[in-house]
């Protein structure tokens, strides 16, 4: 019997847990789901005889190591900063490890030792990062094998609300970790455009969006991810003139989010004094100030942002409740935490709501003296609040890889991400059975 430990039963775990329990019935595997909310874990194990839910405080070293010691393979859905502790345990106890998070420098340092112990430490095995790597590498290898030379690569992904469930002026609802949404884009975005380095700091990021056309869906806003340059070597595109990875949002989102950034509401670096006692209006007054006597807070906010008081941005801020006299009610909270809690109230997926994930790659390449543009587009909608496209697309790649590792069909050891054919070919093939397909269009530019 194989034993699999899944650490974390949150938003992205549903499809993974179901997949591992169902595959476990076929292959005689036992699945343990560990979470600080054991009731949630039990709900997701859903009575399967080959599964159990256990309580775990992941910071409790003794309990964590006991669970890892009893497993053959560990799948961690913890926040990214906790993966390192789990990785050290897996190394010491000689267990394979799979995560969906970006691989940190600390974990990359474990590669030689993991390889020497014949352990697979696979990171970036979710949606973005994950499916984006695998689908991009499949096309990159195809173009190269045909003799093509890739001159530009752009990749975009958006976790969105489906049009039929879009019921608010922000055109957004939470389908994944709200904290990551609120803090998205912090740092400096780096990419390459026509052999020119481009750096976009956080305070300009949401002003610097561009439009991307999605077949059958229309134009979407795209802003740059933090580091696209790293993937030149990872993807084997060392001398490429242009490379960009970005995030998709519905039109109108970026301008409104930029307003939150400019005001300071996405700041997580300090706690607002008496945050449980003040109102949202008082918080905004603290940022905007009382200049321009006789003008309302909305008017002063609009002037601060350099926009009209009746603009869609002010309407979005008003809809959130940022001008209201309601008390915030959260003690010792940073502005970012206050914003997160407010948005959790305003942006929930309702029980019958559907989320939507869009991923699109664009490859410009030359072949036989002609310039081509190939677009590769994947669109998936969820079923409801629980069975989301986001949970499927984050969880299923990890589950499929776990199966391949347990069956001995993926063997390459060390710290890695899924860019090798040994990994991406079988994973993408099985994902097709779950509706993960890419529509491709290739046209000659000249």
VMD Tcl script that draws the C-alpha trace (Angstrom):
set ca {
  {0.00 0.00 0.00}
  {1.16 3.53 -0.74}
  {0.56 6.27 1.80}
  {0.00 9.86 0.68}
  {-0.10 12.85 3.02}
  {-1.91 15.97 1.82}
  {-1.16 18.95 4.06}
  {-3.87 21.59 3.72}
  {-7.57 21.27 2.90}
  {-8.34 24.80 1.74}
  {-9.86 26.28 -1.42}
  {-7.48 24.61 -3.86}
  {-7.50 21.17 -2.27}
  {-10.96 19.86 -3.19}
  {-10.23 18.33 -6.60}
  {-6.82 17.04 -5.51}
  {-8.25 15.22 -2.50}
  {-11.09 13.69 -4.51}
  {-8.70 12.58 -7.26}
  {-6.24 10.97 -4.84}
  {-9.02 9.16 -2.95}
  {-10.50 7.79 -6.18}
  {-7.12 6.76 -7.62}
  {-6.22 5.34 -4.21}
  {-9.14 2.94 -4.44}
  {-7.71 1.58 -7.68}
  {-4.13 1.23 -6.48}
  {-4.64 0.45 -2.79}
  {-3.31 3.79 -1.52}
  {-4.28 5.40 1.79}
  {-4.75 9.17 1.81}
  {-4.31 11.30 4.92}
  {-5.56 14.91 4.81}
  {-4.09 17.10 7.54}
  {-5.37 20.57 8.40}
  {-5.82 22.86 11.39}
  {-9.55 22.77 10.54}
  {-10.17 19.05 10.93}
  {-13.91 19.46 10.20}
  {-13.04 20.89 6.80}
  {-10.61 18.05 6.15}
  {-13.27 15.47 7.11}
  {-15.76 17.10 4.78}
  {-13.33 16.77 1.88}
  {-12.39 13.17 2.69}
  {-16.15 12.62 2.44}
  {-16.33 9.20 4.05}
  {-13.91 7.38 1.70}
  {-12.70 4.20 3.41}
  {-9.16 4.72 2.12}
  {-8.86 8.20 3.60}
  {-8.69 9.94 6.94}
  {-8.72 13.51 8.18}
  {-6.37 14.53 10.99}
  {-5.75 17.72 12.90}
  {-2.36 19.34 12.40}
  {-0.72 22.49 13.62}
  {1.94 22.62 10.92}
  {4.28 24.55 13.23}
  {4.27 21.64 15.69}
  {7.48 19.90 14.64}
  {6.80 16.61 16.43}
  {3.29 16.11 15.01}
  {4.34 17.24 11.53}
  {7.30 14.86 11.37}
  {5.23 11.95 12.66}
  {2.73 12.41 9.83}
  {5.44 12.82 7.20}
  {7.30 9.76 8.50}
  {4.22 7.59 7.89}
  {3.85 8.72 4.26}
  {5.56 7.71 1.04}
  {4.77 11.00 -0.67}
  {3.77 14.41 0.65}
  {1.66 17.01 -1.20}
  {1.85 20.41 0.49}
  {-0.85 23.02 -0.04}
  {0.49 25.22 2.73}
  {1.33 28.91 2.26}
  {4.56 29.18 0.29}
  {6.72 30.32 3.22}
  {5.99 27.06 5.10}
  {7.13 24.72 2.31}
  {10.77 24.98 3.36}
  {10.10 23.40 6.76}
  {8.19 20.55 5.12}
  {10.95 20.13 2.52}
  {13.62 19.71 5.22}
  {11.46 17.08 6.92}
  {10.91 15.23 3.65}
  {14.63 15.28 2.96}
  {15.49 13.93 6.40}
  {12.77 11.29 6.30}
  {13.34 10.43 2.61}
  {9.89 11.30 1.25}
  {8.90 12.70 -2.14}
  {7.38 16.20 -2.09}
  {5.00 17.98 -4.48}
  {3.80 21.59 -4.17}
  {2.01 24.13 -6.36}
  {4.02 27.12 -5.16}
  {7.00 28.84 -6.74}
  {10.23 27.10 -5.74}
  {12.20 29.28 -3.35}
  {15.97 29.70 -3.39}
  {16.11 27.83 -0.08}
  {14.43 24.77 -1.57}
  {16.55 24.90 -4.74}
  {19.59 24.55 -2.46}
  {18.32 21.10 -1.47}
  {18.47 19.77 -5.03}
  {21.79 17.91 -4.84}
  {20.89 16.24 -1.57}
  {17.41 15.30 -2.81}
  {18.96 13.85 -5.97}
  {21.49 11.84 -3.97}
  {18.63 10.35 -1.95}
  {16.61 9.68 -5.13}
  {13.83 12.00 -4.00}
  {11.55 13.97 -6.29}
  {10.87 17.50 -5.02}
  {8.51 18.96 -7.63}
  {7.35 22.56 -7.21}
  {5.23 24.84 -9.40}
  {2.92 21.91 -10.16}
  {-0.43 23.70 -10.10}
  {-2.06 26.08 -12.56}
  {0.15 29.16 -12.78}
  {2.79 28.08 -12.06}
  {2.25 24.57 -13.36}
  {-0.02 24.00 -16.34}
  {1.44 27.16 -17.85}
  {4.94 25.63 -17.76}
  {3.83 22.29 -19.16}
  {1.67 23.60 -21.98}
  {4.27 26.21 -22.95}
  {7.10 23.67 -23.02}
  {5.06 21.30 -25.18}
  {4.65 24.02 -27.83}
  {8.21 25.33 -27.47}
  {9.58 21.85 -28.10}
  {7.21 21.34 -31.05}
  {8.31 24.58 -32.72}
  {11.98 23.84 -32.16}
  {11.64 20.30 -33.47}
  {10.12 21.75 -36.67}
  {13.19 23.97 -37.05}
  {11.52 27.18 -35.86}
  {13.24 29.92 -33.89}
  {11.12 31.54 -31.19}
  {11.50 35.33 -31.06}
  {8.80 36.25 -28.55}
  {6.91 34.40 -25.83}
  {4.04 35.86 -23.83}
  {1.94 33.92 -21.34}
  {-1.16 35.11 -19.49}
  {-3.40 33.51 -16.87}
  {-6.43 34.81 -15.02}
  {-8.52 33.32 -12.24}
  {-11.83 35.09 -12.88}
  {-15.57 34.90 -12.37}
  {-17.54 33.40 -15.26}
  {-19.62 35.98 -17.20}
  {-22.91 34.38 -16.11}
  {-21.92 34.83 -12.43}
  {-20.46 38.33 -12.81}
  {-22.73 40.40 -10.57}
  {-20.55 43.19 -9.18}
  {-18.91 46.30 -10.67}
  {-15.39 44.96 -10.09}
  {-16.14 41.92 -12.27}
  {-14.22 39.76 -9.79}
  {-14.92 37.16 -7.11}
  {-12.54 35.08 -4.99}
  {-11.79 31.59 -6.28}
  {-8.37 31.27 -4.61}
  {-6.39 32.65 -1.66}
  {-7.73 36.17 -0.96}
  {-4.48 37.26 0.69}
  {-2.56 36.49 -2.51}
  {-5.05 38.58 -4.52}
  {-4.68 41.59 -2.21}
  {-0.88 41.41 -2.23}
  {-0.53 40.53 -5.93}
  {2.04 42.47 -7.92}
  {4.12 43.73 -5.01}
  {7.78 44.06 -5.90}
  {9.08 45.08 -9.31}
  {7.91 43.35 -12.50}
  {10.77 42.40 -14.81}
  {10.49 41.30 -18.42}
  {12.13 41.65 -21.82}
  {10.68 43.55 -24.79}
  {12.56 43.70 -28.12}
  {15.87 43.05 -26.33}
  {15.17 45.87 -23.85}
  {14.87 45.15 -20.14}
  {11.64 46.49 -18.66}
  {11.19 47.18 -14.94}
  {7.79 48.23 -13.60}
  {7.63 49.03 -9.85}
  {4.51 48.24 -7.88}
  {3.31 51.84 -7.76}
  {3.11 51.87 -11.60}
  {2.18 48.26 -12.28}
  {-1.60 48.61 -12.58}
  {-1.24 51.73 -14.72}
  {0.94 49.77 -17.15}
  {-1.57 47.13 -18.23}
  {-2.23 46.30 -21.87}
  {-5.10 44.53 -23.61}
  {-4.98 40.88 -24.67}
  {-7.63 39.46 -26.98}
  {-9.02 36.07 -25.95}
  {-10.80 34.22 -28.79}
  {-14.52 34.00 -28.12}
  {-14.23 36.20 -25.02}
  {-12.93 39.57 -26.19}
  {-10.28 41.89 -24.71}
  {-8.90 41.51 -21.19}
  {-6.47 43.63 -19.21}
  {-3.04 42.11 -18.54}
  {-0.42 43.28 -16.07}
  {3.10 41.87 -15.79}
  {4.07 39.23 -13.23}
  {7.04 39.83 -10.98}
  {9.85 37.96 -12.78}
  {9.60 36.80 -16.38}
  {13.38 36.87 -16.97}
  {14.01 33.76 -14.85}
  {12.13 31.60 -17.35}
  {14.44 32.32 -20.29}
  {16.83 29.61 -19.09}
  {14.11 27.38 -17.61}
  {12.29 27.27 -20.97}
  {15.48 27.01 -23.04}
  {14.88 30.47 -24.57}
  {18.24 31.96 -23.59}
  {18.53 34.54 -26.39}
  {14.88 35.36 -26.93}
  {14.27 39.11 -27.59}
  {10.87 39.28 -25.82}
  {9.43 37.32 -22.90}
  {6.54 38.28 -20.63}
  {4.35 36.45 -18.14}
  {1.24 38.28 -16.98}
  {-2.11 38.15 -15.17}
  {-5.52 38.67 -16.79}
  {-8.41 40.71 -15.43}
  {-11.68 42.01 -16.86}
  {-11.57 45.53 -18.28}
  {-11.79 48.26 -15.67}
  {-10.18 46.24 -12.89}
  {-6.62 47.54 -13.15}
  {-7.50 51.23 -12.94}
  {-9.61 50.62 -9.84}
  {-6.97 48.42 -8.22}
  {-4.37 51.08 -8.95}
  {-6.50 53.50 -6.92}
  {-6.27 51.14 -3.92}
  {-2.49 50.99 -4.36}
  {-2.11 54.77 -4.66}
  {-4.25 55.38 -1.58}
  {-2.17 52.84 0.38}
  {-4.81 50.23 1.15}
  {-2.74 47.24 -0.04}
  {0.04 47.99 2.48}
  {0.77 45.10 4.86}
  {3.76 46.71 6.61}
  {2.03 48.26 9.64}
  {-1.01 47.96 11.88}
  {-3.65 50.71 11.88}
  {-4.06 52.10 15.42}
  {-7.45 51.22 16.94}
  {-8.43 49.48 13.70}
  {-11.27 47.68 15.49}
  {-12.82 50.97 16.64}
  {-12.58 53.25 13.60}
  {-14.83 53.29 10.55}
  {-13.89 52.76 6.92}
  {-14.62 56.45 6.37}
  {-12.15 57.39 9.11}
  {-9.53 55.12 7.57}
  {-9.99 56.86 4.21}
  {-9.87 60.28 5.88}
  {-6.52 59.32 7.41}
  {-5.16 58.64 3.92}
  {-6.83 61.41 1.94}
  {-6.71 64.25 4.47}
  {-9.10 67.16 4.88}
  {-7.82 69.54 2.21}
  {-10.35 71.33 0.01}
  {-12.93 72.37 2.66}
  {-16.55 71.82 1.76}
  {-15.85 68.84 -0.48}
  {-17.07 65.37 0.36}
  {-14.71 62.48 1.02}
  {-15.59 61.01 -2.37}
  {-14.76 64.29 -4.09}
  {-11.48 64.62 -2.20}
  {-10.57 61.02 -3.00}
  {-11.28 61.65 -6.68}
  {-9.09 64.77 -6.61}
  {-6.29 62.82 -4.89}
  {-6.47 60.19 -7.65}
  {-6.81 62.76 -10.45}
  {-10.14 61.41 -11.68}
  {-13.75 62.63 -11.85}
  {-15.94 62.16 -8.72}
  {-18.48 60.24 -10.81}
  {-15.92 57.96 -12.45}
  {-16.29 54.17 -12.45}
  {-13.29 53.95 -10.09}
  {-15.03 56.01 -7.39}
  {-18.17 53.95 -7.94}
  {-16.17 50.77 -7.32}
  {-14.59 52.17 -4.13}
  {-18.03 53.27 -2.92}
  {-19.52 49.85 -3.70}
  {-16.83 48.23 -1.56}
  {-17.95 50.37 1.36}
  {-14.76 52.37 1.79}
  {-16.73 55.61 2.38}
  {-19.13 54.07 4.89}
  {-19.45 54.84 8.60}
  {-19.40 51.14 9.47}
  {-16.73 50.12 11.96}
  {-13.91 48.00 10.65}
  {-14.02 45.77 13.74}
  {-10.66 44.02 13.24}
  {-8.02 44.67 15.93}
  {-4.36 45.33 15.06}
  {-5.04 45.03 11.35}
  {-2.86 46.25 8.51}
  {-4.54 48.16 5.66}
  {-4.10 45.06 3.47}
  {-5.83 42.85 6.05}
  {-8.68 45.36 6.40}
  {-9.08 45.37 2.62}
  {-8.97 41.56 2.48}
  {-11.74 41.20 5.06}
  {-13.88 43.77 3.30}
  {-13.43 42.04 -0.04}
  {-14.22 38.64 1.48}
  {-17.65 40.11 2.27}
  {-18.11 41.72 -1.13}
  {-16.44 39.24 -3.51}
  {-17.53 35.76 -2.40}
  {-18.43 33.03 -4.84}
  {-22.08 32.30 -4.04}
  {-23.14 28.62 -3.85}
  {-24.17 28.40 -7.52}
  {-21.59 30.81 -8.89}
  {-19.10 29.64 -11.49}
  {-15.52 30.75 -11.64}
  {-13.48 30.79 -14.85}
  {-9.80 30.33 -15.64}
  {-8.27 31.63 -18.84}
  {-4.73 30.81 -19.96}
  {-3.24 31.99 -23.22}
  {0.27 31.65 -24.65}
  {1.55 33.63 -27.63}
  {4.58 32.39 -29.57}
  {6.18 34.47 -32.30}
  {8.65 32.45 -34.33}
  {10.37 32.26 -37.67}
  {10.26 29.15 -39.82}
  {11.52 28.78 -43.39}
  {11.96 32.53 -43.69}
  {8.43 33.40 -42.57}
  {7.21 34.95 -39.30}
  {4.44 33.13 -37.46}
  {2.21 33.86 -34.47}
  {0.80 30.85 -32.66}
  {-1.74 31.37 -29.89}
  {-2.69 28.57 -27.52}
  {-5.78 29.21 -25.38}
  {-7.42 27.28 -22.56}
  {-10.72 28.34 -20.97}
  {-12.38 26.40 -18.17}
  {-15.42 27.19 -16.04}
  {-16.20 25.75 -12.65}
  {-19.41 23.98 -11.72}
  {-20.26 25.83 -8.50}
  {-18.75 27.36 -5.37}
  {-17.13 24.08 -4.29}
  {-16.22 22.48 -7.61}
  {-14.26 25.37 -9.07}
  {-12.11 25.51 -12.16}
  {-9.35 26.95 -9.96}
  {-9.41 23.97 -7.59}
  {-9.35 21.52 -10.51}
  {-6.52 23.24 -12.32}
  {-4.38 23.67 -9.21}
  {-5.09 20.27 -7.70}
  {-5.30 17.83 -10.59}
  {-1.74 18.31 -11.92}
  {-0.37 17.55 -8.44}
  {-2.58 14.49 -8.14}
  {-1.64 13.15 -11.55}
  {2.06 13.62 -10.85}
  {1.70 11.94 -7.46}
  {0.21 8.92 -9.21}
  {3.01 8.83 -11.76}
  {5.63 9.01 -9.00}
  {3.98 6.28 -6.92}
  {3.74 4.05 -10.00}
  {7.41 4.65 -10.83}
  {6.64 6.35 -14.14}
  {8.45 9.59 -13.21}
  {11.91 8.92 -11.82}
  {14.13 11.97 -12.31}
  {15.18 13.07 -8.81}
  {16.06 16.47 -7.41}
  {14.35 19.83 -7.01}
  {12.60 20.70 -10.25}
  {9.59 22.23 -11.96}
  {7.49 20.48 -14.66}
  {9.34 21.39 -17.85}
  {10.64 17.92 -18.82}
  {8.79 15.71 -21.30}
  {8.84 12.87 -18.76}
  {6.47 14.97 -16.68}
  {4.48 17.25 -18.97}
  {3.50 14.74 -21.64}
  {1.65 12.26 -19.38}
  {0.22 14.96 -17.12}
  {-1.20 17.03 -20.00}
  {-2.53 13.88 -21.65}
  {-4.51 12.89 -18.55}
  {-5.66 16.47 -17.97}
  {-7.44 16.33 -21.33}
  {-9.83 13.79 -19.83}
  {-10.82 16.48 -17.32}
  {-11.52 19.05 -20.04}
  {-8.15 20.82 -19.95}
  {-7.61 21.44 -23.64}
  {-5.85 24.20 -25.57}
  {-7.21 25.65 -28.80}
  {-4.35 26.59 -31.11}
  {-4.22 29.06 -33.95}
  {-1.14 29.58 -36.12}
  {-0.99 32.36 -38.70}
  {1.72 33.81 -40.88}
  {2.54 37.43 -40.01}
  {4.39 38.22 -43.24}
}
mol new
graphics top color blue
foreach p $ca { graphics top sphere $p radius 0.5 }
foreach p [lrange $ca 0 end-1] q [lrange $ca 1 end] { graphics top cylinder $p $q radius 0.2 }
display resetview
